[in-house]
Amino acid sequence: MAFPPVDLGWLRLFREIARHGSLSAAGRVLGLSQPAVSYQMRQLEAAFGVHLLHRQHRGVALSREGRQLLDVVARSVSDIDTLAERLRQQARRPSVRLATDYAFATLWLIPRMQSFRERHPEIDIQIVSTQRLASDWADQAEIAVAFGSRAEFGHVGRMMMPERVVPVCAPALLERVCRTEDLLATAPLIHLEALASSPWFDWSGYLSGAGIHRPAAAAGGDASFNTYAMVVQAALGGQGLALGWLGLIDSQVTTGMLAKAGPEVAAPDRGYFLMSSRSADRNVRQLADWLLAEAELDEGR
């Protein structure tokens, strides 16, 4: 024998009947006629194959099976209503997706996010991070912060943070060697790997730009990582010298967790660029303005 599938509306009606002890009262709450209420309850009882209600002189009472069903219905319908309301609220709230790389998201953006939330509590931000921003980023985000050259991004974006690097290390490592010249000549180097030719300063480019000669017979023991967060972590652990991108590692330097261990070298035509696929959208503009303002504050510090 085939049983009709259970309809959520029947369960919602059953919950109201149990709450009010009356078919007519439940019908008034849900805006249903008496015949409609009776029909739906007959369908619900047919679906379970048992009597769920005992009709009394005045009102109704739940059968044993009806009480078992109510235990489940009370939780389930309430959970469904709560989820529906939460999803409706999320759909009503504006949301902006921002695409960027792991280093910028971890070291620059996330520590500042509370400032944006306090200023714009009505806007939700979703961060999409990758090792290197793909050319099709606009398919998954409305705004992006990407590292590259002015030739690559200058025509579609605005420079937020020009590339400036300085060697950094754990303070204890610098204290042991004392002179930064000796440290740059002998300490193990921590490298950030690149899939192709490095689009940012690597150690070779930095040493050349700073006019520093590092002997070929340096101490060795270098380490390489494929994410900048691991590079910074290795430097914090005293494992050698890392290139510190100013703007990304400023808080670690300010708090004394990392120490500068050499001269600064800059590449004004490279850095982080801000790009938007929906510049006319008010919420995207507000996020873009905040990002630029935060970057300008960093420059002024």
Steps between C-alpha positions, in 0.01 A plus 500: 500500500638839401498775763491871407823692567503719812448868422672764716175698505320210665769483770477874563123467534540197731730704725239777528224250576715351780576850628136619508317168548253594230469457123310826458750701710793361300315585178453861612872534579601371156213654306342166404134404483358221715465262200859570397626424850304174518619392155868565578482310828339203325786509248760515778347206684481306173871570439592349839233230495386572858265733685689805624203680658212395724191707427334605823179682585692825515819504302750222437773315689815337366517123481813318619629504143403866470714587802795316346455695178471831685840444665658489154280765336554761771876486447500458124252773408670742739843420351366546147340835588820620669712400201256664257513827692879493517527438126251778429705739710818399319329552165392847609848600623741638242809288449825578320749232394866603504766295322866527599807293584572314824764748619285810462193330650686355799745777589330822385126456452381273782667702783315810372160344430350607833548863399288449187233307692466780752467757222269295277323237714233461231745352244627142507841427346601165355874456444616273218875443527746311281876480471495723190195684370369345177418708194133398522457628856197709399302177450504441875534844663396864464828646620861382507838592643778353287877519505664585170656768285359828376520363146285205608238672714550876465241536223227318697586573861639750745828456685432440868838403635825530303750222558751580773703224663748474782673194649347392830581237759432404859660757737704225668668415169598863444635529855724197455669643190478868600594652160239485223778483239625175651147367530424569133824333399469182704150426633278237336245652264128423496360501147150541359455268206346618173355273231676693222737796515439690821255792456627646828841553659686178562830489685705535185305809395514651847875452546564645157269798564661569838855465360581224745744222420425166661790254473430180312635310802234640735379281786231321300208330662253708300130413510224553241124523547215541255293741711613826654327425830739204545796722407403743777445215745845360427655842559312535828642163600857621451571280197672772299449821307179566306404780269236706676247681284429831671127531539464128567739448790478844664317378810760229564777761477313756713439250777861380493423150381717561194800730462613681188839365393604701195421792272164551331468445125197617301344428162257791440346338191407181686271436790142433597230636269131545580259395225123491480260330262201703625625849578143640481378278785474704821618218730797424277593869498483516878734202535737641237509841671574335834783289354662807341463704818660225710790475256552877514507484880778240475699730273464782749623299798 
